[in-house]
Amino acid sequence: MMKDISRLFAIVVIAVMFILTVRMMILAGRSEEAINFDEEITGLLPEDSMDGGMDAAAGTKTGYNSLRRWGIVRDGPNRQPTPDPGTPELLSRYNSLYVGDIQEKIIYLTFDEGYENGYTGKILDVLYENQVNAIFFITGPYLEKEEELVRRMVEEGHAVGNHTISHKSLPTLSDEEIERETTGLDRRFYEKFGKNMVFLRPPKGEYSERTLRITSELGYVNVFWSFAYDDWNTKNQRGWEYAFKKVTGNLHNGAILLLHAVSSDNAEALDAIIKEARRQGYEFGDVFDLEDLARRGNP
């Protein structure tokens, strides 16, 4: 009798897991269709409209629930960019960061992976050859459709970060929706790889003090950036030399570089970027160290 009950229970558990897996895959497919990646960073002006090619800080509102758009003003090579006033202190309060140790010539690579455009394998090859690790921020559909690439990321020593299930602007969501968008992806990642996600990048660079508080309490480190450019537009790739000059001309101590893996320019320029950064005296830091930097003073 007990054996029959145990067998029945096992069958039920397997059936439920199968149904949940199928449902997740269906939802992932639907969410990918609904995701719009045309405007990846809303606090960043198009490069061609910038005075001297500089970023523009977002100049956003400061209320607890106000939607903020992450933005910086670049100050050229070997100089720290300037974020919106008060934002470094706000990020620090909630175990978040946009730059590493500005006293050290160490830089960090991060890639946003909303969808696969055929270049991630090459990027991983270059990182492996140069012994550099990075954070790859993935979405729900990416995890479901590109599991083997994600496995490579994990096995080759990279951090896989949380870019939410469906790339929605977090400040527009309720507290419960924010939790579902982040922990839902995290749970699925854990089921596949036995690890939890630590790093979170808010979709579009949009955040509020409320979203920082909620995601910090969920255990995540929000990772913004101290350099980015409009590289996500696959219809406006300008050649690997452009990407090379844009990135290497804006290196600075502690830099957290945001590159989009859908860019052919980035994939072609990455090896030269790494070698030029080292020629300038920079080294690439272990991205896992960013967690300690973010939590320093906020255990």
C-alpha positions in Angstrom: 0.0 0.0 0.0 2.7 2.4 1.0 4.7 1.6 -2.2 1.6 2.4 -4.3 1.1 5.7 -2.6 4.8 6.6 -3.0 4.7 5.7 -6.7 1.5 7.8 -7.2 3.1 10.7 -5.4 6.2 10.5 -7.6 4.1 10.5 -10.7 2.1 13.5 -9.6 5.3 15.4 -8.8 6.8 14.6 -12.2 3.6 15.6 -13.9 3.4 18.9 -12.1 7.1 19.7 -12.8 6.5 18.9 -16.5 3.5 21.2 -16.7 5.4 24.0 -14.9 8.3 23.7 -17.3 6.1 23.8 -20.4 4.2 26.8 -19.0 7.5 28.6 -18.4 8.6 28.0 -21.9 5.3 29.2 -23.4 5.4 32.3 -21.2 9.0 32.9 -22.2 8.2 32.7 -25.9 5.3 35.1 -25.4 7.3 37.5 -23.4 10.1 37.6 -26.0 7.6 38.6 -28.6 6.3 41.4 -26.4 9.8 42.7 -25.4 10.9 45.8 -27.2 14.7 46.3 -27.2 14.6 49.4 -29.5 15.2 51.7 -26.5 17.7 49.9 -24.3 18.9 52.8 -22.2 16.4 55.7 -21.9 18.9 57.9 -20.0 21.4 57.9 -22.9 21.2 60.3 -25.8 22.1 59.0 -29.3 25.8 59.5 -29.9 25.3 61.7 -32.9 23.3 64.2 -30.9 25.9 64.6 -28.1 28.1 67.6 -27.8 31.6 66.1 -28.4 30.2 62.6 -28.1 29.6 62.8 -24.4 26.8 61.1 -22.5 24.1 63.2 -20.9 23.1 62.7 -17.3 19.4 62.0 -17.0 18.4 64.8 -14.7 15.6 62.8 -13.2 13.1 63.5 -10.3 14.1 62.6 -6.8 10.9 61.3 -5.1 10.8 57.9 -3.5 8.5 56.5 -6.2 9.8 58.7 -9.0 11.1 57.0 -12.1 14.8 57.8 -12.6 16.8 57.2 -15.7 20.5 56.3 -15.1 22.7 58.7 -16.9 26.3 60.1 -16.7 28.4 62.8 -18.3 31.6 61.4 -19.7 34.8 63.4 -19.0 37.2 61.8 -21.5 40.0 59.3 -21.0 41.3 58.5 -17.5 38.8 60.8 -15.9 35.7 59.8 -13.8 32.3 60.5 -15.4 29.8 62.5 -13.5 26.5 60.9 -12.5 23.4 62.8 -11.5 23.8 64.7 -8.2 23.0 62.5 -5.1 22.8 59.2 -7.1 26.1 57.7 -5.8 24.9 58.1 -2.2 21.5 56.7 -3.1 23.0 53.6 -4.7 25.3 53.0 -1.8 22.4 53.1 0.6 20.9 50.1 -1.2 24.0 48.0 -1.9 24.1 49.2 -5.5 26.9 50.6 -7.6 27.9 52.1 -11.0 31.7 52.1 -10.6 34.3 50.1 -8.9 37.3 51.3 -6.8 38.3 54.6 -8.4 41.7 54.5 -6.8 42.7 51.4 -8.8 43.3 50.9 -12.6 40.8 48.0 -12.6 37.9 47.8 -15.0 34.9 45.4 -15.3 33.1 44.1 -18.3 29.3 43.6 -18.4 27.1 42.5 -21.3 23.3 42.9 -21.6 21.7 39.9 -23.3 18.1 40.6 -24.1 18.1 38.2 -27.0 20.8 36.3 -29.0 22.0 37.8 -32.3 24.8 35.3 -33.0 27.7 37.0 -31.4 27.8 35.7 -27.8 29.8 32.6 -28.7 32.6 34.8 -30.2 32.5 37.1 -27.2 32.9 34.1 -24.9 35.8 32.8 -27.0 37.6 36.2 -26.8 37.0 36.4 -23.0 38.4 32.9 -22.6 41.5 33.6 -24.7 42.2 36.7 -22.7 41.3 35.3 -19.3 38.7 37.9 -18.5 35.4 37.3 -16.9 32.2 39.4 -17.2 28.6 39.7 -16.0 26.1 38.6 -18.6 22.6 40.1 -17.8 20.0 37.8 -19.3 16.2 37.9 -19.6 13.7 35.1 -19.2 13.4 34.2 -22.9 17.2 34.2 -23.2 17.5 31.7 -20.4 15.0 29.3 -22.0 16.2 29.6 -25.6 20.0 29.9 -25.1 20.6 27.5 -22.3 23.8 26.1 -23.8 25.3 29.6 -24.1 24.3 30.3 -20.5 25.9 27.1 -19.5 29.1 28.2 -21.1 28.9 31.5 -19.2 28.6 29.6 -15.9 31.2 26.9 -16.7 33.8 29.5 -17.9 33.7 31.5 -14.8 31.4 34.4 -15.7 28.6 35.8 -13.6 25.1 35.5 -15.0 23.0 38.5 -13.9 19.3 39.2 -13.7 17.8 41.4 -16.3 14.3 40.3 -15.3 11.9 37.9 -17.0 10.4 40.3 -19.5 12.5 43.5 -19.5 9.8 45.8 -18.1 10.6 49.1 -16.5 10.7 48.3 -12.8 9.4 51.6 -11.4 6.1 51.0 -13.4 5.5 47.7 -11.6 3.9 47.0 -8.2 6.1 45.6 -5.4 4.7 42.1 -6.1 5.4 42.4 -9.8 9.0 43.5 -9.2 9.5 40.4 -7.0 8.0 38.1 -9.7 10.0 39.6 -12.5 13.3 39.1 -10.6 12.9 36.1 -8.4 11.0 34.2 -11.1 14.0 34.3 -13.3 16.3 33.6 -10.5 14.4 30.5 -9.5 14.4 29.2 -13.0 18.2 29.8 -13.3 18.7 27.9 -10.0 16.7 25.0 -11.3 19.0 24.7 -14.3 22.4 25.5 -12.8 22.1 25.2 -9.0 23.2 28.8 -8.4 21.3 32.0 -7.5 21.7 35.3 -9.3 23.4 38.0 -7.3 23.6 40.9 -9.7 20.6 42.8 -11.2 20.5 45.4 -14.0 17.3 47.3 -14.1 15.9 47.2 -17.7 16.5 50.4 -19.6 18.5 51.8 -16.7 15.2 52.9 -15.2 14.8 52.7 -11.4 13.5 54.5 -8.3 14.4 54.5 -4.7 11.5 52.0 -4.1 12.9 49.5 -6.7 16.4 49.8 -5.2 14.9 49.1 -1.7 12.8 46.1 -2.9 15.5 44.5 -4.9 18.1 45.0 -2.3 15.9 43.4 0.3 15.5 40.5 -2.1 19.3 40.1 -1.9 20.3 41.6 -5.3 23.1 44.1 -6.0 22.0 46.6 -8.7 24.8 47.1 -11.1 24.6 50.3 -13.3 27.5 51.5 -15.4 30.1 54.2 -15.8 30.3 53.8 -19.6 27.8 52.9 -22.3 27.0 54.0 -25.8 24.2 53.3 -28.3 25.5 50.0 -29.4 22.2 48.0 -29.2 20.8 49.3 -32.5 21.6 46.5 -34.9 20.6 48.7 -37.8 23.2 51.3 -36.9 26.4 49.4 -36.5 29.4 51.6 -37.5 32.3 49.3 -37.7 34.6 47.7 -35.1 37.0 50.7 -35.2 34.1 52.9 -33.9 33.4 50.6 -31.0 37.2 50.3 -30.3 37.7 54.1 -30.2 34.5 54.8 -28.2 35.4 52.3 -25.5 39.1 52.8 -25.2 38.8 56.6 -25.3 36.6 56.5 -22.2 38.5 54.1 -19.9 38.9 55.2 -16.2 39.7 53.7 -12.8 37.0 51.4 -11.6 35.0 51.5 -14.9 32.0 49.3 -15.3 31.5 49.0 -19.0 28.1 48.2 -20.4 28.3 46.5 -23.8 25.4 44.9 -25.7 26.1 41.5 -27.1 23.8 42.0 -30.0 26.4 44.4 -31.5 28.6 43.0 -34.3 30.9 46.0 -33.7 31.4 45.0 -30.1 32.1 41.4 -30.9 34.7 42.3 -33.6 36.4 45.0 -31.4 36.4 43.1 -28.1 39.9 41.5 -28.4 41.5 44.8 -29.4 39.7 46.6 -26.6 41.0 44.2 -24.0 44.6 44.4 -25.4 44.5 48.2 -25.6 43.1 48.6 -22.1 46.0 46.5 -20.8 48.5 48.5 -22.9 47.1 51.6 -21.1 47.9 50.0 -17.7 44.4 48.8 -16.9 43.6 45.3 -15.7 40.2 43.5 -15.8 38.8 42.8 -12.4 37.0 39.7 -11.2 33.3 40.8 -11.6 32.4 38.7 -8.5 34.4 41.3 -6.4 31.7 43.8 -7.2 29.4 42.2 -4.7 31.8 42.9 -1.8 32.4 46.5 -3.1 28.6 47.1 -3.2 27.9 45.6 0.3 30.9 47.3 2.0 29.6 49.1 5.0 26.1 47.7 4.4 26.2 44.1 5.6 
